[in-house]
Amino acid sequence: MSLKALAHKVISREAAERPPEHDLNRGVQFPLNTGISQKVQNWPLGTPVFSSPAAAWLHAKLTVPQRIAPLVAEWVGTMDTPTGRSIDALMEARWALRVEAYEGEDSRLWWRLPAETVQ
């Protein structure tokens, strides 16, 4: 095997093992000719793909509607025990997941995932 062919094989394998790049306007983008499409075919149907750890965390928390203030406090931590996570990352995840904000019956602000519509 030539050095060029070996290098191509290694690069292709590394690209196939990398997580997909996410573009909010076009969805998940996979590099061409990397074998990713075969891996995706093996994912269970309905498996969400997240653009960041913040999006995965927020999606898991919002299986039921949650008050905004405690969620933000849990994400960033307190002055004494900060988590090191950025509120900007949480807000980006909110937009990526299209989280809806609303005022609850208790007059507090809540977040929820958008309801799926059936057409």
C-alpha positions as a Markdown table, in Angstrom:
| # | Residue | x | y | z |
|---|---|---|---|---|
| 1 | Met | 0.0 | 0.0 | 0.0 |
| 2 | Ser | 1.4 | 3.4 | -0.9 |
| 3 | Leu | 2.0 | 6.1 | 1.7 |
| 4 | Lys | -0.7 | 8.3 | 0.0 |
| 5 | Ala | -3.3 | 5.5 | 0.2 |
| 6 | Leu | -2.4 | 4.8 | 3.8 |
| 7 | Ala | -2.7 | 8.4 | 4.8 |
| 8 | His | -6.1 | 8.6 | 3.0 |
| 9 | Lys | -7.3 | 5.5 | 4.9 |
| 10 | Val | -6.3 | 7.0 | 8.3 |
| 11 | Ile | -7.9 | 10.4 | 7.5 |
| 12 | Ser | -11.1 | 8.7 | 6.4 |
| 13 | Arg | -11.3 | 6.6 | 9.5 |
| 14 | Glu | -10.7 | 9.7 | 11.8 |
| 15 | Ala | -13.4 | 11.6 | 9.9 |
| 16 | Ala | -15.9 | 8.8 | 10.4 |
| 17 | Glu | -15.2 | 8.7 | 14.1 |
| 18 | Arg | -15.6 | 12.5 | 14.6 |
| 19 | Pro | -19.1 | 13.7 | 15.6 |
| 20 | Pro | -21.0 | 15.5 | 12.9 |
| 21 | Glu | -20.8 | 19.2 | 12.5 |
| 22 | His | -24.0 | 21.0 | 13.2 |
| 23 | Asp | -25.3 | 24.0 | 11.2 |
| 24 | Leu | -28.5 | 25.4 | 12.7 |
| 25 | Asn | -29.7 | 26.5 | 9.3 |
| 26 | Arg | -29.1 | 23.2 | 7.5 |
| 27 | Gly | -29.2 | 20.6 | 10.3 |
| 28 | Val | -26.5 | 18.1 | 10.8 |
| 29 | Gln | -23.8 | 18.0 | 8.1 |
| 30 | Phe | -21.7 | 14.9 | 7.5 |
| 31 | Pro | -18.5 | 14.9 | 5.6 |
| 32 | Leu | -18.8 | 13.1 | 2.3 |
| 33 | Asn | -17.2 | 9.6 | 1.8 |
| 34 | Thr | -16.5 | 9.0 | 5.4 |
| 35 | Gly | -18.7 | 6.0 | 6.2 |
| 36 | Ile | -20.8 | 8.2 | 8.5 |
| 37 | Ser | -24.0 | 7.4 | 6.6 |
| 38 | Gln | -23.6 | 3.7 | 7.5 |
| 39 | Lys | -23.2 | 4.6 | 11.2 |
| 40 | Val | -26.2 | 6.8 | 11.1 |
| 41 | Gln | -28.3 | 4.1 | 9.7 |
| 42 | Asn | -27.6 | 2.0 | 12.8 |
| 43 | Trp | -28.9 | 4.8 | 15.2 |
| 44 | Pro | -32.3 | 4.0 | 16.7 |
| 45 | Leu | -35.1 | 6.0 | 15.2 |
| 46 | Gly | -35.8 | 9.2 | 17.1 |
| 47 | Thr | -32.3 | 9.5 | 18.5 |
| 48 | Pro | -31.7 | 13.2 | 18.9 |
| 49 | Val | -28.4 | 14.8 | 17.7 |
| 50 | Phe | -27.2 | 17.7 | 19.8 |
| 51 | Ser | -25.0 | 20.5 | 18.8 |
| 52 | Ser | -23.4 | 20.9 | 22.2 |
| 53 | Pro | -23.2 | 19.4 | 25.7 |
| 54 | Ala | -25.4 | 22.3 | 26.8 |
| 55 | Ala | -28.1 | 21.3 | 24.3 |
| 56 | Ala | -28.0 | 17.7 | 25.5 |
| 57 | Trp | -28.2 | 18.8 | 29.1 |
| 58 | Leu | -31.1 | 21.2 | 28.5 |
| 59 | His | -33.0 | 18.6 | 26.4 |
| 60 | Ala | -32.7 | 16.1 | 29.2 |
| 61 | Lys | -34.0 | 18.7 | 31.8 |
| 62 | Leu | -36.9 | 19.7 | 29.7 |
| 63 | Thr | -38.7 | 16.4 | 29.5 |
| 64 | Val | -41.2 | 18.3 | 31.5 |
| 65 | Pro | -41.5 | 22.1 | 31.7 |
| 66 | Gln | -39.1 | 23.7 | 34.1 |
| 67 | Arg | -38.8 | 27.1 | 35.8 |
| 68 | Ile | -36.1 | 29.2 | 34.1 |
| 69 | Ala | -34.4 | 30.5 | 37.2 |
| 70 | Pro | -33.5 | 27.2 | 38.8 |
| 71 | Leu | -32.3 | 25.8 | 35.5 |
| 72 | Val | -30.0 | 28.7 | 34.9 |
| 73 | Ala | -28.7 | 28.5 | 38.5 |
| 74 | Glu | -28.1 | 24.7 | 38.2 |
| 75 | Trp | -26.2 | 25.3 | 34.9 |
| 76 | Val | -23.9 | 28.1 | 36.0 |
| 77 | Gly | -23.7 | 27.3 | 39.7 |
| 78 | Thr | -23.3 | 29.7 | 42.6 |
| 79 | Met | -20.7 | 32.3 | 43.4 |
| 80 | Asp | -19.2 | 29.9 | 45.9 |
| 81 | Thr | -19.4 | 26.8 | 43.7 |
| 82 | Pro | -19.4 | 27.8 | 40.0 |
| 83 | Thr | -19.7 | 25.0 | 37.5 |
| 84 | Gly | -17.5 | 26.7 | 35.0 |
| 85 | Arg | -20.2 | 26.5 | 32.4 |
| 86 | Ser | -21.2 | 29.6 | 30.4 |
| 87 | Ile | -24.7 | 31.1 | 30.4 |
| 88 | Asp | -24.0 | 31.9 | 26.7 |
| 89 | Ala | -23.7 | 28.2 | 25.9 |
| 90 | Leu | -27.1 | 27.6 | 27.6 |
| 91 | Met | -28.8 | 30.4 | 25.7 |
| 92 | Glu | -27.3 | 29.0 | 22.4 |
| 93 | Ala | -28.7 | 25.6 | 23.3 |
| 94 | Arg | -32.1 | 27.2 | 24.0 |
| 95 | Trp | -32.2 | 28.7 | 20.5 |
| 96 | Ala | -30.9 | 25.5 | 18.9 |
| 97 | Leu | -33.6 | 23.4 | 20.6 |
| 98 | Arg | -36.3 | 26.1 | 19.9 |
| 99 | Val | -37.2 | 26.2 | 23.6 |
| 100 | Glu | -40.4 | 28.1 | 24.3 |
| 101 | Ala | -40.7 | 30.5 | 27.3 |
| 102 | Tyr | -44.0 | 31.2 | 28.9 |
| 103 | Glu | -45.6 | 32.5 | 32.0 |
| 104 | Gly | -47.0 | 29.8 | 34.2 |
| 105 | Glu | -50.1 | 29.9 | 36.4 |
| 106 | Asp | -47.8 | 30.8 | 39.3 |
| 107 | Ser | -46.8 | 34.0 | 37.4 |
| 108 | Arg | -43.2 | 32.6 | 37.0 |
| 109 | Leu | -41.4 | 32.1 | 33.8 |
| 110 | Trp | -41.0 | 28.6 | 32.5 |
| 111 | Trp | -39.2 | 26.8 | 29.6 |
| 112 | Arg | -40.6 | 23.9 | 27.6 |
| 113 | Leu | -39.6 | 22.0 | 24.5 |
| 114 | Pro | -41.8 | 22.9 | 21.5 |
| 115 | Ala | -44.8 | 20.6 | 21.1 |
| 116 | Glu | -44.7 | 18.3 | 18.1 |
| 117 | Thr | -47.4 | 19.0 | 15.7 |
| 118 | Val | -49.2 | 16.4 | 13.7 |
| 119 | Gln | -50.3 | 17.3 | 10.2 |
